Amino acid sequence: MRAVRFHGRGGQGAKTASRILGTAAFIEGFVAQDSPIYGAERRGAPVAAFTRIDTGPIKQRGIIACPDLVVIADASLIQDPAARVLDGIDERTAVFVNSPLTAEQLQPQTSLPGHLTTLDLTDIALQQFGKGGAISALLGAVAGRLIGLRRDSVREAIARELADLALAASQIERNQAAALQCYDAVRTVPVVPGAPQSTTSAQLQVPVYEPPTRGTARISAAANSILRETSGWRTFRPVLVPDKCNGCWLCFAYCPEGVISMTKDDRPVVDYAHCKGCQICVHECPTEALVAEREQEGGVAWTAR
């Protein structure tokens, strides 16, 4: 069995990438299983997805603790212990990272064990689509190449999965072209199947119900979201072009996190410690005074707190 684990941020397409990989394997006659797991269902939050591929029935379920291949859509996740990207990776594991750095440059910064390979998928997406958000087709193509699936299978899988998401035919063709560019460009590394999987059974808890006379749950603690900085979720940051701003306050009104405040001159100020980079303000700005700039080029852009 081949066990592949995807790590990305909400909005990057890790879940769809795992489906593309599974569908490509299914097209070639394999049995495939894929499933995602979310934490906070918010754009930018860490997301993981899992794909199992085998020639016979797959009886395992749930997360993949010891993957054969790990696909990382955002290098900043490597430094976030809550994302658990490094779990189960050892010297035999193949690891792909979406990064402008080469494997030789990235390895000393991250101490990633295993067979490491990189490609700057975000840069390819920016060139092909003009934006670097969703890179699901590109991630799926890279995973398919590393696993050893055929080019045509990956192309067909992208068409099926993106059609299910109601993308227009022209958008699907552009995704296919960019994905196959990544398929051809990624440097392959050995993917050794058959990592021992944990078989530890989960302990079941039997709930005990107390009578209403004991009272109901309540939250008495003060608000604490200010303590959780979400800047590390951001791959692109909104940046103000002051000359274009007309002071309409739309960015302030649309920001779902409340991290934009306004000055006395009606100019927005972004709290970058808590902005998670959803880019809603950029999309809603009528004068294009807010633009999306990619976070630090050349590696890990932040440190988890």
MIBAKE-746364 format. One record per residue (C-alpha): residue in three letters; residue number from 1; z negated, y negated, x negated. Coordinates in Angstrom, 2 decimals, always signed. Each point is the difference from the previous one (the first is absolute). Example, Ala and Ser with C-alpha at 12.3 -4.5 7.8 and 13.67 -1.06 7.14 Angstrom:
2
- ala | 1 | -7.80 | +4.50 | -12.30 $
- ser | 2 | +0.66 | -3.44 | -1.37 $
This chain:
305
- met | 1 | +0.00 | +0.00 | +0.00 $
- arg | 2 | +0.67 | -3.59 | -1.07 $
- ala | 3 | -2.76 | -2.46 | +0.87 $
- val | 4 | +0.86 | -3.72 | -0.11 $
- arg | 5 | -2.43 | -2.85 | +0.62 $
- phe | 6 | +1.16 | -3.56 | +0.68 $
- his | 7 | -2.18 | -3.09 | -0.52 $
- gly | 8 | +1.04 | -3.41 | +1.26 $
- arg | 9 | -1.12 | -3.04 | +1.91 $
- gly | 10 | +0.43 | -0.50 | +3.71 $
- gly | 11 | +3.55 | -1.26 | +0.51 $
- gln | 12 | +1.53 | +1.56 | -3.11 $
- gly | 13 | +1.17 | +3.14 | +1.78 $
- ala | 14 | -2.01 | +2.79 | -1.63 $
- lys | 15 | -0.21 | +1.86 | +3.30 $
- thr | 16 | +3.75 | -0.22 | +0.64 $
- ala | 17 | +0.69 | +1.01 | -3.61 $
- ser | 18 | -2.00 | +3.18 | +0.52 $
- arg | 19 | +2.04 | +0.73 | +3.13 $
- ile | 20 | +3.28 | -0.62 | -1.84 $
- leu | 21 | -1.05 | +2.45 | -2.71 $
- gly | 22 | -1.02 | +2.63 | +2.55 $
- thr | 23 | +3.20 | -0.42 | +2.01 $
- ala | 24 | +2.16 | +0.26 | -3.14 $
- ala | 25 | -1.77 | +3.25 | -0.88 $
- phe | 26 | +0.43 | +1.27 | +3.57 $
- ile | 27 | +3.75 | -0.72 | -0.21 $
- glu | 28 | +0.15 | +2.27 | -3.04 $
- gly | 29 | -1.67 | +2.83 | +1.87 $
- phe | 30 | -3.60 | -0.45 | -1.10 $
- val | 31 | -3.05 | -0.11 | +2.21 $
- ala | 32 | -1.51 | -3.48 | -0.16 $
- gln | 33 | -3.16 | -1.67 | +1.23 $
- asp | 34 | -0.93 | -3.67 | -0.25 $
- ser | 35 | -2.95 | -2.08 | +1.17 $
- pro | 36 | -1.46 | -3.44 | -0.75 $
- ile | 37 | -3.56 | -1.28 | -0.18 $
- tyr | 38 | -1.00 | -3.59 | +0.61 $
- gly | 39 | -3.11 | -1.94 | -0.70 $
- ala | 40 | +0.09 | -3.40 | +1.57 $
- glu | 41 | +3.30 | -0.23 | +1.89 $
- arg | 42 | +0.87 | -3.35 | -1.50 $
- arg | 43 | +2.97 | -1.10 | -2.04 $
- gly | 44 | -0.93 | +0.25 | -3.65 $
- ala | 45 | -2.81 | +2.53 | +0.44 $
- pro | 46 | +0.18 | +3.20 | -2.09 $
- val | 47 | +1.94 | +2.82 | +1.69 $
- ala | 48 | +0.61 | +3.59 | -1.07 $
- ala | 49 | +2.49 | +2.57 | +1.27 $
- phe | 50 | +0.52 | +3.65 | -0.83 $
- thr | 51 | +3.03 | +2.30 | -0.08 $
- arg | 52 | -0.12 | +3.75 | -0.51 $
- ile | 53 | +3.21 | +1.95 | -0.64 $
- asp | 54 | +0.29 | +3.76 | -0.16 $
- thr | 55 | +2.38 | +2.88 | +0.65 $
- gly | 56 | -2.29 | +1.57 | +2.60 $
- pro | 57 | -2.62 | -1.03 | +2.55 $
- ile | 58 | -2.47 | -2.61 | -1.21 $
- lys | 59 | -3.53 | +0.84 | +1.08 $
- gln | 60 | -1.81 | -2.82 | -1.77 $
- arg | 61 | -0.77 | -3.21 | +1.85 $
- gly | 62 | -1.54 | -3.37 | -0.75 $
- ile | 63 | -0.04 | -2.01 | -3.19 $
- ile | 64 | +1.48 | +1.24 | -3.28 $
- ala | 65 | -2.85 | +0.03 | -2.49 $
- cys | 66 | +1.97 | +1.34 | -2.98 $
- pro | 67 | +3.60 | -1.25 | +0.23 $
- asp | 68 | +2.95 | +1.14 | -2.10 $
- leu | 69 | +1.55 | -3.47 | +0.31 $
- val | 70 | -1.64 | -3.36 | +0.73 $
- val | 71 | +2.19 | -2.93 | +1.08 $
- ile | 72 | -1.69 | -3.41 | -0.33 $
- ala | 73 | +1.70 | -2.91 | +1.77 $
- asp | 74 | -2.31 | -2.69 | -1.40 $
- ala | 75 | -1.49 | +0.15 | -3.50 $
- ser | 76 | -3.04 | -2.06 | +1.03 $
- leu | 77 | -1.23 | +3.00 | +2.02 $
- ile | 78 | -0.67 | +1.89 | -3.23 $
- gln | 79 | -2.93 | -2.31 | -0.74 $
- asp | 80 | -1.44 | +0.19 | +3.53 $
- pro | 81 | -2.56 | +2.83 | +0.14 $
- ala | 82 | +0.03 | -0.10 | +3.81 $
- ala | 83 | +3.68 | +1.01 | +0.03 $
- arg | 84 | -0.82 | +3.17 | -2.00 $
- val | 85 | +3.41 | +0.06 | -1.64 $
- leu | 86 | -1.27 | +1.88 | -3.05 $
- asp | 87 | -1.63 | +2.83 | +1.97 $
- gly | 88 | +1.32 | +3.41 | -1.02 $
- ile | 89 | +2.36 | -1.31 | -2.71 $
- asp | 90 | -0.06 | +1.90 | -3.28 $
- glu | 91 | +2.28 | +0.63 | -2.96 $
- arg | 92 | +2.42 | +2.11 | +2.06 $
- thr | 93 | +0.48 | -2.51 | +2.82 $
- ala | 94 | +3.20 | -2.03 | +0.25 $
- val | 95 | -0.67 | -3.66 | +0.82 $
- phe | 96 | +2.48 | -2.67 | +1.09 $
- val | 97 | -1.02 | -3.68 | +0.09 $
- asn | 98 | +2.02 | -2.87 | +1.48 $
- ser | 99 | -0.31 | -2.39 | -2.94 $
- pro | 100 | +2.10 | -2.29 | -2.18 $
- leu | 101 | -1.70 | +1.62 | -3.00 $
- thr | 102 | +1.28 | +3.08 | -1.76 $
- ala | 103 | -2.13 | +3.12 | +0.03 $
- glu | 104 | -0.88 | -0.63 | -3.64 $
- gln | 105 | -1.19 | -3.54 | +0.82 $
- leu | 106 | -1.91 | +0.95 | +3.14 $
- gln | 107 | -1.81 | +3.08 | -1.29 $
- pro | 108 | -2.40 | -1.83 | -2.36 $
- gln | 109 | -0.94 | -2.47 | +2.77 $
- thr | 110 | -0.83 | +2.61 | +2.60 $
- ser | 111 | -1.03 | +3.10 | -1.97 $
- leu | 112 | +2.03 | +2.07 | +2.46 $
- pro | 113 | +0.15 | +3.61 | -1.11 $
- gly | 114 | +2.99 | +2.19 | +0.75 $
- his | 115 | +3.72 | -0.54 | -0.27 $
- leu | 116 | +0.59 | -3.67 | +0.77 $
- thr | 117 | +3.26 | -1.66 | +1.04 $
- thr | 118 | +0.65 | -3.48 | +1.40 $
- leu | 119 | +2.71 | -2.08 | +1.65 $
- asp | 120 | -0.18 | -3.53 | +1.43 $
- leu | 121 | +0.83 | +0.80 | +3.63 $
- thr | 122 | -1.23 | -3.40 | +1.16 $
- asp | 123 | +2.51 | -1.75 | -2.23 $
- ile | 124 | +2.81 | +2.22 | +1.32 $
- ala | 125 | -1.09 | -0.75 | +3.57 $
- leu | 126 | -0.03 | -3.74 | -0.74 $
- gln | 127 | +3.51 | +0.23 | -1.39 $
- gln | 128 | +1.35 | +2.11 | +2.86 $
- phe | 129 | -1.92 | -1.34 | +3.00 $
- gly | 130 | -1.29 | -3.38 | -1.12 $
- lys | 131 | -3.57 | +1.15 | +0.65 $
- gly | 132 | -2.30 | +2.55 | -1.52 $
- gly | 133 | -2.20 | +1.15 | +2.86 $
- ala | 134 | +1.04 | +3.37 | +1.39 $
- ile | 135 | +1.31 | +2.35 | -2.69 $
- ser | 136 | -0.34 | +3.28 | +1.90 $
- ala | 137 | +3.57 | +1.19 | -0.60 $
- leu | 138 | -0.29 | -0.79 | -3.70 $
- leu | 139 | -3.31 | +1.85 | -0.34 $
- gly | 140 | +1.36 | +2.99 | +1.90 $
- ala | 141 | +3.10 | +0.13 | -2.18 $
- val | 142 | -2.01 | -0.09 | -3.21 $
- ala | 143 | -2.31 | +2.75 | +1.26 $
- gly | 144 | +2.99 | +2.09 | +1.06 $
- arg | 145 | +1.60 | -0.34 | -3.42 $
- leu | 146 | -3.20 | +0.94 | -1.82 $
- ile | 147 | -0.55 | +3.01 | +2.27 $
- gly | 148 | +3.58 | +1.11 | -0.58 $
- leu | 149 | +1.55 | -0.58 | +3.43 $
- arg | 150 | +3.69 | -0.73 | +0.28 $
- arg | 151 | +1.40 | -3.53 | +0.23 $
- asp | 152 | +1.81 | +0.68 | +3.27 $
- ser | 153 | -3.15 | +1.40 | +1.59 $
- val | 154 | -1.96 | -3.13 | -0.87 $
- arg | 155 | +2.79 | -2.20 | +1.34 $
- glu | 156 | +0.09 | +1.88 | +3.32 $
- ala | 157 | -3.81 | -0.01 | +0.27 $
- ile | 158 | -0.07 | -3.78 | -0.42 $
- ala | 159 | +2.56 | -0.38 | +2.79 $
- arg | 160 | -2.01 | +2.20 | +2.38 $
- glu | 161 | -3.39 | -1.55 | -0.66 $
- leu | 162 | +1.14 | -3.63 | +0.04 $
- ala | 163 | +2.03 | +0.62 | +3.16 $
- asp | 164 | -3.21 | +1.24 | +1.63 $
- leu | 165 | -1.51 | -3.37 | -0.91 $
- ala | 166 | +2.88 | -1.71 | +1.83 $
- leu | 167 | +1.54 | -1.62 | -3.07 $
- ala | 168 | +3.57 | -1.20 | +0.41 $
- ala | 169 | +2.77 | +2.05 | -1.60 $
- ser | 170 | +0.71 | -2.76 | -2.52 $
- gln | 171 | -3.66 | -0.07 | -1.07 $
- ile | 172 | -0.05 | +3.76 | -0.39 $
- glu | 173 | +3.09 | -0.10 | -2.20 $
- arg | 174 | -1.56 | -2.66 | -2.22 $
- asn | 175 | -3.17 | +2.06 | -0.30 $
- gln | 176 | +2.03 | +3.07 | -0.88 $
- ala | 177 | +1.89 | -1.89 | -2.71 $
- ala | 178 | -3.18 | -1.40 | -1.56 $
- ala | 179 | -1.78 | +3.34 | +0.26 $
- leu | 180 | +2.79 | +1.90 | -1.71 $
- gln | 181 | +0.01 | -2.64 | -2.74 $
- cys | 182 | -3.67 | +0.88 | -0.57 $
- tyr | 183 | +0.77 | +3.73 | +0.27 $
- asp | 184 | +2.50 | -0.32 | -2.85 $
- ala | 185 | -2.08 | -2.39 | -2.11 $
- val | 186 | -3.45 | +1.61 | -0.04 $
- arg | 187 | -0.87 | +1.90 | -3.15 $
- thr | 188 | -0.91 | +3.53 | +0.98 $
- val | 189 | -3.16 | +1.73 | -1.18 $
- pro | 190 | -1.09 | +3.61 | +0.52 $
- val | 191 | -1.57 | +0.73 | +3.38 $
- val | 192 | -1.96 | +3.21 | -0.35 $
- pro | 193 | -0.71 | +1.60 | +3.39 $
- gly | 194 | -3.01 | +1.96 | +0.97 $
- ala | 195 | -3.06 | -2.09 | -0.82 $
- pro | 196 | -3.16 | +1.73 | +1.21 $
- gln | 197 | -1.02 | -1.57 | +3.30 $
- ser | 198 | -3.57 | -0.47 | +1.07 $
- thr | 199 | -1.04 | +2.48 | +2.67 $
- thr | 200 | -3.47 | -1.34 | +0.61 $
- ser | 201 | -0.84 | +0.04 | +3.68 $
- ala | 202 | -1.20 | -3.19 | +1.60 $
- gln | 203 | -3.51 | +0.00 | +1.37 $
- leu | 204 | +0.04 | -0.50 | +3.74 $
- gln | 205 | -2.62 | -2.23 | +1.54 $
- val | 206 | -1.26 | +0.74 | +3.47 $
- pro | 207 | -0.71 | -3.27 | +1.82 $
- val | 208 | -3.39 | -0.47 | +1.57 $
- tyr | 209 | -0.26 | -2.33 | +2.96 $
- glu | 210 | -3.09 | -2.08 | +0.57 $
- pro | 211 | -1.03 | -1.17 | +3.46 $
- pro | 212 | +0.80 | -3.64 | +0.97 $
- thr | 213 | -3.70 | -0.80 | -0.10 $
- arg | 214 | +0.26 | -0.10 | -3.80 $
- gly | 215 | +2.29 | -3.01 | +0.20 $
- thr | 216 | +3.61 | -0.63 | -1.01 $
- ala | 217 | +1.66 | -0.79 | -3.29 $
- arg | 218 | +0.21 | -3.63 | -1.02 $
- ile | 219 | +1.18 | -2.00 | -2.98 $
- ser | 220 | -2.68 | -2.26 | -1.31 $
- ala | 221 | +1.39 | -0.71 | -3.47 $
- ala | 222 | +1.73 | -3.29 | -0.72 $
- ala | 223 | +3.77 | -0.16 | -0.44 $
- asn | 224 | +1.02 | +1.26 | -3.43 $
- ser | 225 | +3.81 | +0.09 | -0.13 $
- ile | 226 | -0.08 | -2.92 | -2.43 $
- leu | 227 | -1.50 | +2.42 | -2.54 $
- arg | 228 | +3.05 | +2.30 | +0.14 $
- glu | 229 | +2.78 | -1.68 | -1.95 $
- thr | 230 | +3.40 | +1.28 | +1.11 $
- ser | 231 | +2.13 | -1.82 | -2.56 $
- gly | 232 | +0.71 | +3.35 | -1.61 $
- trp | 233 | +1.95 | +1.07 | +3.08 $
- arg | 234 | +2.59 | -2.65 | -0.75 $
- thr | 235 | +3.31 | +0.76 | -1.73 $
- phe | 236 | +1.54 | -3.36 | +0.92 $
- arg | 237 | -1.92 | -3.28 | +0.45 $
- pro | 238 | +0.89 | -2.96 | +2.22 $
- val | 239 | +0.57 | -3.15 | -2.05 $
- leu | 240 | +0.35 | -3.50 | +1.47 $
- val | 241 | +2.96 | -2.24 | -0.78 $
- pro | 242 | -1.72 | -3.31 | +0.90 $
- asp | 243 | +3.17 | -2.05 | +0.45 $
- lys | 244 | +1.18 | +2.30 | +2.81 $
- cys | 245 | -3.27 | +0.14 | +1.96 $
- asn | 246 | +0.01 | -2.01 | +3.25 $
- gly | 247 | -3.65 | +0.67 | +0.79 $
- cys | 248 | +0.69 | +1.95 | +3.19 $
- trp | 249 | -3.05 | +2.32 | -0.42 $
- leu | 250 | +2.00 | +3.10 | +1.03 $
- cys | 251 | -1.05 | +1.89 | -3.14 $
- phe | 252 | -3.61 | -0.78 | +0.82 $
- ala | 253 | +0.45 | +1.23 | +3.58 $
- tyr | 254 | +1.86 | +3.20 | -0.87 $
- cys | 255 | -2.09 | +1.18 | -2.97 $
- pro | 256 | -1.72 | +3.19 | +1.28 $
- glu | 257 | -2.71 | -0.17 | -2.67 $
- gly | 258 | -0.98 | -3.63 | +0.39 $
- val | 259 | +0.51 | -0.67 | -3.70 $
- ile | 260 | +2.08 | -3.17 | +0.44 $
- ser | 261 | -1.83 | -3.30 | +0.41 $
- met | 262 | +1.53 | -3.46 | +0.45 $
- thr | 263 | -0.67 | -3.16 | -1.99 $
- lys | 264 | -0.46 | -3.47 | +1.44 $
- asp | 265 | +3.70 | -0.52 | -0.70 $
- asp | 266 | +0.95 | +3.04 | +2.09 $
- arg | 267 | +0.94 | +2.15 | -2.99 $
- pro | 268 | -0.94 | +3.71 | -0.13 $
- val | 269 | -2.32 | +1.41 | -2.65 $
- val | 270 | +0.02 | +3.77 | -0.50 $
- asp | 271 | -3.18 | +1.88 | -0.91 $
- tyr | 272 | +1.58 | +2.37 | -2.51 $
- ala | 273 | -3.20 | +2.00 | -0.40 $
- his | 274 | +0.43 | +1.30 | +3.54 $
- cys | 275 | +3.74 | -0.43 | +0.74 $
- lys | 276 | +1.41 | +3.55 | +0.22 $
- gly | 277 | +3.63 | -1.11 | -0.25 $
- cys | 278 | +1.26 | +0.93 | +3.47 $
- gln | 279 | +2.56 | -2.84 | -0.25 $
- ile | 280 | -0.31 | -0.91 | +3.68 $
- cys | 281 | -0.47 | -3.65 | -1.01 $
- val | 282 | +3.19 | +0.17 | -2.06 $
- his | 283 | +1.96 | +1.42 | +2.93 $
- glu | 284 | -1.38 | -2.48 | +2.50 $
- cys | 285 | +0.38 | -3.16 | -2.08 $
- pro | 286 | +2.84 | -1.96 | +1.70 $
- thr | 287 | +0.84 | -2.06 | -3.08 $
- glu | 288 | -0.27 | +2.81 | -2.58 $
- ala | 289 | -2.76 | -1.92 | -1.72 $
- leu | 290 | -1.81 | +3.26 | -0.70 $
- val | 291 | +1.83 | +2.46 | -2.24 $
- ala | 292 | -0.94 | +3.51 | -1.17 $
- glu | 293 | -0.48 | +0.43 | -3.72 $
- arg | 294 | -0.50 | +3.41 | -1.57 $
- glu | 295 | -3.40 | +0.62 | -1.51 $
- gln | 296 | -0.38 | +0.20 | -3.74 $
- glu | 297 | +3.03 | +1.55 | -1.62 $
- gly | 298 | -0.58 | +2.57 | -2.63 $
- gly | 299 | -2.80 | +2.15 | +1.24 $
- val | 300 | -3.26 | +0.15 | +1.86 $
- ala | 301 | -0.58 | -3.38 | +1.61 $
- trp | 302 | -3.64 | +0.22 | +0.89 $
- thr | 303 | -3.27 | +1.81 | -0.52 $
- ala | 304 | -1.84 | +1.66 | +2.87 $
- arg | 305 | -3.41 | -1.37 | +0.93 $
